[in-house]
Amino acid sequence: MNYSNVSNNTVSNIRGLLGSNRESIETLSRSTGISLSTLKRRLLNKAPFTLDEITAIAKHFGITPGMLVDGDLFKINKNTPAATGVSTK
């Protein structure tokens, strides 16, 4: 897996988690301490997420950082709380 795939997977997973939990990026920003402008840039794939950001976002959703970056979270396991729409909080 190359960097581009990891970045795309991470963005896809975060967007999916936000949608399945009906959360805004503003909520994610407040919870993680990542500025809104930074989150927007990252979610547009204009800049990569840092390890600290990935860790904070994973913690917010109650998953491991590895789950956030490794493959498509919603295709890997359809029974995860995020994939079923059950809040992970």
C-alpha positions in Angstrom: 0.0 0.0 0.0 1.4 3.4 -0.9 1.1 6.8 0.8 -1.6 8.0 -1.6 -3.8 4.9 -0.8 -3.3 5.4 2.9 -4.3 9.1 2.6 -7.3 8.4 0.5 -8.4 5.6 2.9 -8.0 7.8 5.9 -10.1 10.6 4.3 -12.8 8.2 3.2 -13.0 6.5 6.6 -13.2 9.9 8.4 -15.9 11.1 6.1 -17.8 7.8 6.6 -17.5 8.0 10.3 -18.7 11.6 10.4 -21.7 10.6 8.2 -22.6 7.5 10.1 -22.4 9.3 13.4 -24.2 12.4 12.0 -21.4 14.6 13.2 -20.0 17.8 11.6 -16.4 18.6 11.1 -17.0 21.4 13.5 -17.8 18.9 16.2 -14.7 16.8 15.3 -12.6 19.9 15.4 -13.7 20.9 18.9 -13.4 17.3 20.2 -9.9 16.8 18.8 -8.4 20.2 19.1 -7.6 20.2 15.4 -8.4 23.6 13.8 -11.4 23.6 11.4 -9.2 25.0 8.6 -6.7 22.2 9.1 -9.5 19.5 9.1 -11.0 21.0 5.9 -7.6 21.0 4.2 -6.9 17.4 5.2 -10.4 16.2 4.2 -9.8 17.7 0.7 -6.5 15.8 0.5 -4.6 19.0 0.2 -2.3 18.1 3.0 -1.7 14.8 4.8 -3.0 14.0 8.3 -0.2 13.9 11.0 0.1 10.9 13.3 -1.1 13.0 16.2 -4.2 14.0 14.2 -5.0 10.5 13.2 -4.6 9.4 16.8 -6.9 12.1 18.1 -9.5 11.4 15.4 -9.4 7.6 16.1 -9.8 8.3 19.8 -12.8 10.6 19.1 -14.5 7.7 17.2 -13.5 5.0 19.7 -11.4 3.1 17.2 -7.7 2.4 16.7 -5.5 4.6 14.5 -4.8 1.5 12.4 -8.5 1.0 11.7 -8.7 4.6 10.5 -5.9 4.3 7.9 -6.0 0.7 6.9 -8.4 0.0 4.0 -12.0 1.0 3.8 -13.4 0.8 7.3 -16.9 0.3 5.9 -16.0 -2.5 3.5 -13.7 -4.4 5.9 -16.2 -5.0 8.6 -19.9 -4.2 8.1 -20.6 -4.9 11.7 -18.5 -2.1 13.2 -20.5 0.4 15.2 -19.5 3.1 12.7 -20.7 1.0 9.7 -24.0 0.1 11.3 -24.8 3.7 12.3 -24.5 3.1 16.0 -22.6 5.8 17.8 -19.2 4.9 19.0 -19.4 7.3 22.0 
